[in-house]
Amino acid sequence: MIGLSSLQTLLAGCSGGAGADGRDSIMVGTGDGGYGPLRAAGPDLMLPEGFQYRMIGVEGTAMSDGNLTPRDHDGTAAFALPNGNIRLVRNHEVTTQATENGAIGDLSLAYDTSAPGGTTSLEIDPVSREVVKDFVSLGGTHTNCAGGPTPWGSWLSCEEITVGSNRGYLKDHGYVFEVPAMAEEQLPPVPLPAMGRFYHEAVAVDPATGILYETEDPGSRPITCGFYRFIPDQPYMNGAGGDLTEGGKLQMLRVAGQPNYNTALGQTVGQDLAVEWVDILDPDPSNAQTEIRAVAEQGWSEGAASFNRLEGCWWGGDSVYLTATNGGDAGQGQVWRYTPTPDGGQLTLIFESPNPDVMNYPDNICVSPRGTLVICEDGDASQFVRGLTLDGRLFDIAYNNYNHREFTGATFSPDGQTLFFNIQSGGDGNLGKTFAVWGPWEKGAI
């Protein structure tokens, strides 16, 4: 299953070339949505002809606030600054053990001085794509994997872990934290326990209702997890700002009439599943640090559906798009669309990878200005950023020619001219990096 069109039809229209390490790169040709074969654009990336990149935000380099850029670059979003520049807010999925005074940034502003993760904020010139300013914006959190931008101008940074005193930390972890995009310095963090304490991945916000959707990825693969929504008590609606610290209701998706539905196997691309939502009565359970499925188990006891490693999610048009990294009969990944409706909504499988040469573990995701999905792979070997149109056309955008580690944090500048993404560090001397990519987007589906 390759999308709403068949794999056979897709491959008939593809121009395939041998990729790095002998992997075939499968893409639709120029004029069908793609941008043509990838070629070396520099020492780090292979890109289509006519595209360029600039490397910024390199791990270990000094930032404007005097701190060194942390490692493990992950989820990222871009915002428009009042001066016309671009603000990037970027997660750092640092996972080291508890260390006294081990937080990044100003320890007096850290959530937990023993925790190593957090976020950095960068100001980027939209013409030169160079860094104007960068600084720690959130410190003392842990395993900040993905998250998501809000319509009111903030980044929701998510912890993908539920450790606490059981692992030597000074505070409990497993929460969502809000980082104002306009902030010019590190601010005191505030956890949002009503949004759940679990292995968070990403967040997407419905701008019309202020409802937030959350994905979960609790560890090693394959492993089941849930898809959640959070209904704030004080939501953002119709341009008016809300307040997530006021709490709300956490719920988990259930397929109507089919309790404990397994979305990972035997699915049909294009089939709509009617869904409903079950309440999570205790979103911040005291046993979460040792029972990592303590929240999900509450939903499954009420018949909620299971997915295989939910990672990226992003709002686009009238829907949330989300990736199940190990979902599908081949275990190589699925892309789902959830469309809210007054009676609960519809869940639709729009893509399932039949083998790793087509897609290898889709992870972070964003939606391009023209509605195409941009997907970061987190596979076993060769790593691509791929484009997927909503009618099933698949094409390559970038290839990691640097360290074969995962791509993360794909996001577009507010004007749609620059695609930002990261490559994580390899632990062998290869440093984490952020890239700005630009070129003739108008020639394809982006």
C-alpha positions in Angstrom: 0.0 0.0 0.0 1.6 3.2 -1.2 -1.1 5.8 -1.0 -4.4 6.5 -2.7 -2.8 5.3 -5.9 -1.3 1.9 -6.2 2.4 1.1 -5.8 2.5 -0.2 -9.3 1.1 3.0 -10.7 3.5 5.1 -8.7 6.6 3.1 -9.7 5.6 3.3 -13.4 5.8 7.1 -13.1 9.0 7.1 -11.1 12.6 7.8 -12.1 14.6 5.7 -9.8 18.3 6.0 -9.3 20.7 4.1 -7.1 21.0 5.9 -3.8 23.8 6.0 -1.3 24.9 2.7 0.1 23.1 0.9 -2.8 19.7 2.0 -1.7 17.2 2.7 -4.5 15.7 6.2 -4.3 12.1 6.0 -5.5 10.5 9.3 -6.6 8.0 10.8 -9.0 9.6 12.8 -11.7 9.7 16.5 -12.2 6.2 17.7 -13.3 4.5 15.0 -11.3 5.3 16.6 -8.0 8.9 15.7 -7.5 12.1 17.6 -8.1 14.2 15.0 -9.8 17.2 13.0 -8.8 19.3 14.0 -5.8 22.8 15.2 -6.2 25.6 16.5 -3.9 24.8 20.0 -2.8 27.7 20.1 -0.4 29.5 17.7 2.0 26.4 17.1 4.2 23.3 16.9 2.0 22.2 15.6 -1.4 19.4 17.8 -2.8 17.6 18.1 -6.2 19.2 20.2 -8.9 18.9 24.0 -8.2 18.6 23.6 -4.4 21.1 25.0 -1.9 21.6 24.8 1.8 23.2 26.6 4.7 24.4 24.9 7.9 23.5 26.7 11.1 23.2 25.8 14.8 26.0 23.3 15.0 26.3 21.3 18.3 29.1 22.7 20.6 29.3 26.1 19.0 28.9 29.2 21.2 25.5 30.9 21.2 24.7 34.6 21.8 24.0 33.9 25.5 27.4 32.3 26.1 26.1 28.8 26.3 27.2 26.1 23.9 24.7 24.7 21.4 23.4 21.4 22.9 23.4 18.2 21.1 20.5 16.0 19.8 18.6 18.5 17.7 15.0 17.4 17.3 11.5 18.9 16.9 11.5 22.5 15.5 9.1 25.1 14.4 9.5 28.5 12.7 7.7 31.7 13.5 7.6 35.3 12.1 9.3 37.9 14.2 8.0 41.5 14.2 11.3 42.7 12.6 10.8 40.4 9.6 13.3 37.8 10.7 12.5 34.2 11.5 12.4 32.6 14.9 13.3 28.9 15.2 12.5 27.1 18.4 14.4 23.8 18.5 14.2 20.8 20.9 17.2 19.0 22.2 16.5 15.3 22.9 19.3 14.9 25.4 18.9 11.7 27.4 21.9 11.5 29.8 21.5 10.3 33.4 20.7 12.7 36.3 23.7 15.0 37.0 23.8 17.7 39.7 23.7 21.1 38.0 23.5 19.3 34.6 20.8 21.5 33.1 21.5 23.7 30.0 21.3 27.4 30.4 20.7 29.4 33.5 20.3 27.0 36.4 18.2 29.5 38.3 15.6 29.2 35.5 15.8 25.4 35.1 12.8 23.2 35.7 15.1 20.5 37.1 18.8 21.3 37.5 19.6 17.6 37.2 17.9 17.1 33.8 19.9 17.7 30.6 17.3 18.6 27.9 15.5 21.7 26.8 15.1 24.1 23.8 17.1 26.7 22.1 15.7 29.7 20.1 17.4 31.1 17.0 16.7 34.3 15.1 17.4 33.8 11.4 17.8 36.4 8.6 15.3 35.3 5.9 17.5 36.4 3.0 21.0 35.2 4.1 19.6 32.3 6.3 22.3 33.2 8.8 21.9 33.2 12.6 21.4 36.7 14.1 21.0 35.5 17.7 20.6 32.2 19.5 20.1 31.3 23.2 18.7 28.7 25.6 15.0 29.2 25.9 14.0 26.2 28.1 16.3 24.3 30.5 16.1 21.4 33.0 13.7 19.2 31.1 14.4 15.7 29.7 14.4 14.0 26.3 12.7 16.9 24.5 11.7 15.0 21.4 9.1 16.7 19.3 6.2 19.1 20.1 4.4 21.5 17.9 3.7 25.2 17.2 0.5 26.9 18.4 -1.6 29.4 16.6 -1.0 31.9 19.4 2.8 32.0 18.8 4.4 29.5 21.0 6.2 26.1 20.8 5.0 23.2 22.9 8.1 21.1 23.8 7.4 17.5 24.8 9.3 15.2 27.1 9.6 11.6 25.8 10.2 10.0 29.1 8.5 9.7 32.5 11.4 9.4 34.9 11.6 11.1 38.3 13.1 10.3 41.7 13.3 6.6 40.7 16.2 7.6 38.4 17.8 10.2 40.6 16.0 13.3 39.2 14.9 16.2 41.4 11.5 16.5 39.7 9.0 14.4 37.8 9.2 14.3 34.0 6.9 13.3 31.2 5.2 16.7 30.6 4.6 19.3 28.0 6.2 22.8 28.4 5.2 26.0 26.5 7.9 28.2 25.1 6.8 31.7 23.8 8.3 32.2 20.4 8.7 35.9 20.9 10.8 35.5 24.1 14.3 37.0 23.8 15.7 35.1 26.8 15.3 32.0 28.9 12.1 32.0 30.9 11.0 29.9 34.0 9.3 26.7 32.7 5.9 25.6 33.7 4.8 21.9 33.2 1.3 21.2 31.9 0.3 18.0 33.8 -3.3 18.1 32.6 -2.0 17.3 29.1 -0.8 14.0 30.4 2.4 12.4 31.8 3.5 9.9 29.3 6.2 9.4 26.6 5.2 12.4 24.5 6.1 12.9 20.9 4.3 15.7 19.0 1.4 18.1 19.4 -0.9 19.7 16.8 -3.4 22.4 17.5 -6.8 22.9 15.7 -6.8 26.7 15.2 -10.6 26.9 15.1 -11.3 25.1 18.4 -8.1 25.3 20.3 -8.2 21.5 20.8 -4.7 20.0 21.0 -3.8 16.5 19.6 -0.9 14.5 21.0 1.1 11.5 19.9 2.9 9.0 22.1 6.0 6.8 21.6 6.9 4.8 24.7 10.3 3.4 23.9 11.7 0.4 21.9 10.0 -0.8 18.8 7.6 -2.3 18.1 5.4 -1.0 20.9 1.8 0.1 21.1 0.6 3.5 22.1 -2.4 5.9 21.9 -3.5 9.0 20.1 -4.8 11.7 22.5 -6.7 15.0 22.4 -6.6 17.7 25.1 -9.6 20.1 25.4 -8.5 23.1 27.4 -10.7 24.7 30.0 -9.6 28.1 28.5 -9.0 27.4 24.8 -7.6 29.6 22.0 -10.5 30.2 19.7 -11.0 32.5 16.7 -7.9 34.5 17.3 -8.3 34.9 21.0 -5.5 33.5 23.2 -6.2 30.8 25.8 -4.3 29.5 28.8 -3.1 25.9 29.0 -2.1 26.3 32.6 -5.8 26.4 33.5 -6.1 22.7 32.8 -8.6 20.8 30.7 -9.8 17.3 29.7 -7.5 14.6 28.3 -9.0 11.9 26.0 -7.9 9.0 23.9 -9.1 7.9 20.5 -11.4 4.9 20.1 -12.7 3.5 16.8 -16.5 3.5 17.0 -18.0 0.1 17.4 -14.6 -1.7 17.4 -13.1 -1.6 20.9 -9.3 -1.9 21.2 -8.9 -1.6 17.5 -5.4 -2.4 16.3 -4.4 0.2 13.6 -1.0 -1.4 12.9 -2.1 -4.4 10.9 -4.5 -5.3 8.1 -5.4 -1.7 7.2 -6.7 -0.4 3.9 -5.5 2.9 2.4 -8.3 5.4 2.0 -10.8 3.7 4.3 -12.5 6.0 6.8 -12.9 4.9 10.3 -15.4 6.7 12.5 -13.9 7.5 15.9 -15.0 8.7 19.3 -13.1 9.7 22.4 -12.8 8.2 25.9 -11.8 10.2 29.0 -8.5 9.8 30.8 -9.6 10.3 34.4 -6.0 10.6 35.8 -3.7 12.3 33.3 -0.9 12.6 35.8 -0.7 9.2 37.6 1.7 8.9 40.5 3.0 5.6 39.1 3.9 6.9 35.7 7.6 7.0 36.4 7.7 3.2 36.7 4.6 2.2 34.7 5.2 4.1 31.4 1.8 3.1 30.0 -0.1 4.2 33.1 -2.0 6.8 31.1 -2.6 4.6 28.0 -3.9 1.7 30.1 -6.7 3.9 31.3 -7.8 4.5 27.7 -7.4 0.9 26.6 -9.6 -0.2 29.5 -12.3 1.8 27.8 -11.7 0.3 24.4 -9.3 2.9 22.9 -7.4 2.1 19.8 -3.7 1.2 19.6 -1.0 2.4 17.2 2.6 1.3 16.6 4.9 4.1 17.8 3.1 7.4 17.0 5.7 10.1 16.4 5.2 13.2 14.3 1.9 15.1 13.9 1.1 18.4 12.3 -2.1 20.4 11.6 -2.9 21.1 7.9 -6.1 22.3 6.3 -8.9 20.8 8.4 -7.0 17.8 9.7 -4.1 16.4 11.8 -1.6 14.3 10.0 0.4 11.8 12.1 3.0 9.1 11.6 3.0 5.6 13.1 6.7 4.9 12.7 6.5 1.1 12.9 2.9 0.7 11.7 1.8 -1.4 8.8 2.0 -5.0 7.7 5.7 -4.6 6.8 6.4 -2.6 10.0 7.9 0.2 8.0 5.5 3.0 8.8 2.1 4.5 8.2 0.8 8.0 7.7 -2.7 8.8 9.1 -5.1 11.7 8.8 -7.6 12.5 11.5 -10.4 15.0 10.6 -12.5 16.3 13.5 -16.3 16.4 13.2 -19.0 17.3 15.7 -19.7 13.6 16.3 -16.1 12.5 16.9 -14.3 12.6 13.6 -12.8 10.3 11.0 -9.4 8.4 10.9 -8.0 7.6 7.5 -4.8 5.7 6.5 -3.3 7.7 3.6 0.0 5.9 3.2 1.6 2.6 4.3 5.1 1.7 3.4 5.5 -1.8 1.8 9.3 -1.9 2.3 12.2 0.3 3.5 13.2 1.4 0.0 9.9 3.3 -0.3 9.8 4.7 3.2 11.9 3.7 6.2 10.3 4.6 9.6 8.6 8.0 9.1 9.1 10.2 12.1 8.8 14.0 12.3 6.3 15.5 9.9 5.2 19.0 8.7 2.8 20.3 6.1 4.2 22.5 3.3 2.5 25.8 2.2 0.7 23.9 -0.6 -0.5 21.0 1.5 2.2 18.4 0.8 3.5 16.4 3.7 7.3 16.6 4.4 8.5 13.5 6.3 11.7 12.9 8.1 12.9 9.3 8.2 14.4 7.6 11.2 15.4 4.4 9.6 18.2 1.8 10.1 20.7 3.0 7.5 20.2 5.6 4.7 18.1 8.6 5.8 15.9 10.8 3.6 13.5 13.7 3.9 10.6 12.7 1.6 7.6 14.5 0.2 4.1 12.9 0.1 1.2 14.5 -1.7 -2.3 13.7 -0.4 -3.1 11.7 -3.5 -0.1 9.4 -2.9 2.8 10.8 -4.9 6.1 10.2 -3.1 9.4 11.9 -3.9 12.8 12.7 -2.3 13.8 16.1 -0.9 17.1 15.4 0.8 19.5 12.7 1.7 21.8 12.6 4.7 25.3 12.3 3.2 26.9 13.4 6.5 26.5 10.7 9.3 23.5 8.6 8.3 21.7 9.6 11.5 18.0 10.6 11.5 16.5 13.8 10.1 14.4 15.7 12.6 12.3 18.9 12.9 11.2 19.7 9.4 9.5 23.1 9.3 9.0 25.9 6.8 9.7 29.6 7.2 6.6 31.7 7.4 7.1 32.8 3.8 7.4 29.2 2.6 10.8 29.9 0.9 13.0 28.0 3.4 12.8 24.5 4.7 14.6 23.9 8.0 15.5 20.5 9.4 18.1 18.9 11.6 20.5 16.0 11.6 21.2 14.4 15.0 24.7 13.8 16.3 26.1 10.3 15.8 27.9 9.9 19.1 31.1 9.2 17.2 32.4 12.8 16.7 29.7 13.8 14.2 28.0 16.9 15.5 24.3 17.7 15.4 23.4 20.4 12.9 20.5 22.5 11.6 20.1 23.2 7.9 18.2 25.8 5.9 17.3 24.6 2.4 16.0 26.7 -0.4 15.5 26.5 -4.2 12.8 26.3 -6.9 9.9 24.9 -4.7 7.4 26.1 -7.4 8.6 23.3 -9.7 7.1 20.6 -7.6 4.4 19.8 -5.0 6.0 21.7 -2.1 
